[in-house]
Amino acid sequence: KSKMFFCLIPLAKHINNTKPDLIICSQFYANIIVLLACMISGYKNKIILCERVPVFENLKKISILKKSVIKFLIKKLYKKADRIVCNSYGTKNDLSKITDVKNSVVIYNPVLNDSILSQSKSTVKDFVFNKKTKYLITVSRIAEERNIIELINIFNLLPNKKNIQLLVIGDGPLLDKCKSKVKQMNLENKIKFLGYKSNPYKYLSKSHIYLSAAKWEGMGNSIVEALFFRLYVIAYDSPGGVSEMLKGGKFGSLIPYGDRREFVSDLLENLNSSNVKQQDINEHLELFKPNNVTKKYIDLI
């Protein structure tokens, strides 16, 4: 269907005809429609909802009327689910601003599959890494919430940009705007947009510091991937799971949101000694491996 709402009646009929033992759904628009369809169809079996982003923060960008309707429906309907799976405690706490989340659990995303290391050893053919250059990197959808414009502004504040480059891996609706900003600042030789990559690991493994200026982040998959390659991470302490991924700043720097000067200062401080604090890092990364995540879902079901 062209819109989620148009799925409501066909989905209710499908549920009534198939009578599933369990329904699993993800993302608040879809969750609302599924819960309404279950009510219409008279479905009485188990429902598990998943939330991948901070809903309260995500709703800030839509109209007041639509926001009010969605919040009302979440508050009334989510309690009907048997479980709500959030991908971080930050996502869970954000959801609690709208509705009671006593039926929620936290299960992190299965980010670190077994092929990451082997993929990272693939040859980079579209970019030449220079041994004398320090590479800052971000892997992100280039959209409003990812705040790539802010990273460009932060990079521009560096007093000495010699032998430093920022690599931006990803695509999205604000790509042209970001490129125009870079051109306007005359930073085209310093900030490189490499586009979407199915294998970002070969770029992460050759970089030095990972940067994130996201306005909010459900979990922060790329931050976990950066930690896997022992990159130092500097990130705004934004709503969602960023703080958890860095274990409260143990495995990187958490900068008060919007404080560009502190971000730049921290970046300069760690530019030549960008080593992840090794203590407990392996144990921390185990939380994001598929086997552990799968077991939690199986136990939940």
C-alpha positions in Angstrom: 0.0 0.0 0.0 1.1 3.6 -0.6 0.4 4.5 3.0 0.5 2.6 6.3 -3.1 3.5 7.1 -4.4 1.8 4.0 -3.0 -1.5 5.3 -5.4 -1.5 8.3 -8.5 -3.3 6.9 -6.6 -5.8 4.6 -4.3 -6.6 7.6 -7.2 -7.1 10.0 -8.7 -9.6 7.4 -5.4 -11.4 7.0 -5.0 -11.7 10.8 -8.5 -13.0 11.1 -8.0 -15.6 8.3 -4.6 -16.9 9.4 -4.9 -16.6 13.2 -1.2 -16.5 13.9 0.2 -17.6 17.3 2.6 -14.6 17.4 2.9 -11.2 15.6 6.2 -9.3 15.7 6.2 -5.7 14.4 8.7 -2.9 14.3 8.5 0.9 14.1 5.8 3.0 15.7 3.7 3.8 12.6 3.5 0.1 11.8 3.0 -0.9 15.4 -0.1 1.3 15.7 -1.6 -0.1 12.6 -0.9 -3.7 13.7 -2.5 -3.1 17.1 -5.6 -1.5 15.6 -5.8 -4.4 13.1 -5.6 -6.9 16.0 -8.5 -5.1 17.8 -10.6 -5.1 14.7 -9.9 -8.8 14.0 -10.4 -9.9 17.6 -6.9 -11.3 17.7 -6.0 -12.6 21.2 -2.6 -14.2 20.8 0.8 -12.8 21.5 2.2 -9.5 20.1 5.8 -8.2 20.3 6.5 -4.7 19.2 10.0 -3.3 18.5 11.2 0.3 18.6 14.4 1.2 16.9 14.5 5.0 17.4 13.6 7.4 20.2 9.9 7.9 19.4 9.5 11.1 21.4 12.4 12.8 19.7 11.3 11.5 16.3 7.9 13.0 16.6 9.2 16.5 17.2 9.6 17.1 13.4 5.9 16.5 12.5 2.8 18.7 12.9 1.3 19.2 16.3 -2.0 17.6 15.3 -0.4 14.4 13.9 2.0 14.3 16.8 -0.9 14.5 19.3 -2.8 11.7 17.5 0.2 9.4 17.4 1.0 10.0 21.1 -2.6 9.3 22.1 -2.6 6.0 20.1 0.7 4.9 21.5 -0.4 5.6 25.0 -3.7 3.7 24.6 -2.5 0.8 22.4 1.1 -0.1 23.4 -0.1 -1.6 26.7 -2.0 -4.3 24.7 1.4 -5.7 23.5 2.9 -8.6 25.4 6.4 -7.1 25.1 8.0 -4.0 23.6 11.6 -4.6 22.5 13.7 -1.4 22.5 17.2 -1.4 21.0 18.7 0.7 23.8 17.8 1.9 27.3 17.9 5.4 25.8 15.1 4.4 23.3 13.2 2.8 26.2 13.5 5.9 28.4 12.4 8.1 25.5 9.3 5.9 24.9 8.5 6.2 28.6 7.8 10.0 28.0 4.8 8.9 26.1 3.5 5.7 27.7 4.1 3.3 30.5 6.8 0.8 29.4 6.6 -1.8 32.1 6.2 -4.5 29.4 9.4 -3.4 27.6 12.8 -5.1 27.4 16.1 -4.0 25.9 17.8 -6.1 23.3 20.7 -4.5 21.3 21.0 -4.8 17.5 23.1 -7.7 16.2 25.7 -5.5 14.6 29.0 -7.5 14.7 28.6 -10.5 12.4 31.5 -12.9 11.7 32.2 -11.4 8.2 33.1 -7.9 9.4 36.8 -8.6 9.8 37.2 -10.4 6.5 35.3 -7.7 4.7 37.5 -5.0 6.2 40.5 -6.5 4.4 39.0 -5.9 1.0 40.9 -3.5 -1.3 39.7 0.1 -1.3 39.5 1.1 -5.0 37.7 4.4 -5.0 39.9 6.3 -2.5 43.6 6.5 -1.7 44.6 6.5 2.0 47.7 8.4 2.8 49.9 7.2 5.7 50.7 10.8 6.6 47.0 11.8 6.9 44.7 11.4 9.9 41.3 10.3 8.8 38.1 11.2 10.6 35.1 9.2 9.5 31.3 9.0 9.9 29.0 6.3 8.5 25.5 7.6 8.3 22.4 8.2 6.4 22.7 11.9 5.3 19.4 13.1 6.8 18.4 15.8 9.3 18.6 13.7 12.4 22.2 12.6 11.5 23.3 16.2 11.5 26.2 16.0 9.0 26.0 19.7 8.5 27.1 20.0 12.2 30.2 17.8 11.5 31.1 20.1 8.6 30.9 23.1 10.9 33.0 21.4 13.5 35.6 20.4 11.0 35.8 24.0 9.7 36.7 25.1 13.3 39.9 23.1 13.3 42.7 25.6 13.5 45.1 23.5 11.4 43.6 21.2 8.8 46.9 20.0 7.3 47.1 16.2 7.0 43.5 15.8 8.2 40.5 14.6 6.2 36.9 13.8 7.0 35.3 10.9 5.2 31.5 10.7 5.0 30.1 7.4 4.0 26.4 7.3 3.2 23.6 8.7 1.1 20.4 10.5 1.8 18.1 13.5 1.1 20.5 16.2 2.4 23.6 15.0 0.5 23.4 17.9 -2.1 23.0 20.4 0.7 26.0 19.0 2.6 28.1 19.1 -0.6 27.1 22.7 -1.3 28.1 23.6 2.3 31.5 22.0 1.8 32.0 23.9 -1.5 31.0 27.1 0.1 33.6 26.7 2.8 36.2 25.7 0.3 36.7 22.3 2.0 36.3 20.0 -1.0 39.9 18.7 -0.7 39.3 18.0 3.1 35.8 16.5 3.3 35.1 13.6 1.0 31.6 12.2 0.3 32.1 8.6 -0.7 28.5 7.6 -1.0 26.6 4.5 0.3 28.9 1.5 0.8 27.7 -2.1 1.4 31.1 -2.6 3.0 32.0 0.4 5.1 34.4 -1.8 7.2 37.4 -1.4 4.8 37.2 2.4 5.3 36.6 2.2 9.1 39.6 -0.1 9.5 41.9 2.4 7.9 40.6 5.5 9.7 41.6 7.0 13.1 38.6 8.7 14.8 34.9 8.2 14.4 32.6 11.3 14.7 28.9 11.5 15.4 26.9 14.7 15.8 23.4 13.0 15.5 20.4 14.8 17.0 19.2 11.5 18.3 20.2 7.9 17.7 18.3 4.7 18.5 21.4 2.6 19.2 24.3 3.7 17.0 25.3 0.7 14.9 28.2 2.5 13.3 29.6 3.5 16.6 29.8 -0.1 17.7 31.5 -1.0 14.4 34.0 1.8 14.9 34.7 0.4 18.4 35.3 -3.1 16.9 38.1 -1.6 14.8 39.4 0.2 17.9 38.7 3.7 16.6 38.3 6.4 19.1 34.8 7.8 19.0 33.8 11.4 19.7 30.0 12.0 19.8 27.4 14.4 21.0 25.6 13.0 24.0 22.2 13.0 22.2 19.0 11.2 23.1 19.0 7.5 22.5 21.7 4.9 22.8 24.9 6.8 22.0 26.0 7.0 25.7 25.3 3.3 26.1 27.4 2.4 23.1 30.3 4.3 24.6 29.5 3.0 28.1 29.1 6.5 29.5 32.3 7.8 27.9 34.5 4.8 28.9 35.2 3.9 25.2 35.1 7.4 23.7 34.1 11.0 24.4 30.6 12.2 25.0 30.3 15.9 24.3 27.3 18.0 25.6 25.0 18.4 22.6 25.7 21.5 20.5 29.0 22.4 22.2 31.2 22.7 19.1 34.1 24.3 20.9 34.4 21.3 23.3 34.0 18.9 20.4 36.9 20.5 18.5 39.0 20.7 21.7 38.5 17.0 22.3 39.2 16.1 18.7 42.5 18.0 18.8 43.4 16.3 22.1 42.8 12.8 20.7 44.0 13.3 17.1 47.5 12.0 17.7 46.7 9.5 20.5 43.3 8.1 19.4 43.4 4.8 21.2 40.3 3.1 22.6 40.4 2.3 26.3 40.9 -1.4 26.0 39.6 -2.4 29.5 36.4 -4.4 29.1 36.0 -3.5 25.4 35.8 -7.1 24.3 33.2 -7.9 26.9 31.2 -4.8 25.8 31.3 -5.8 22.2 29.9 -9.3 23.0 26.5 -7.6 23.6 26.2 -6.8 19.8 27.0 -10.3 18.4 24.2 -12.1 16.6 24.4 -15.3 18.7 23.8 -13.4 21.9 21.1 -11.2 20.5 19.3 -14.2 18.8 19.3 -16.1 22.1 17.6 -13.2 23.8 14.9 -13.0 21.1 14.3 -16.8 21.3 14.0 -16.6 25.1 11.6 -13.8 24.8 9.4 -15.6 22.2 
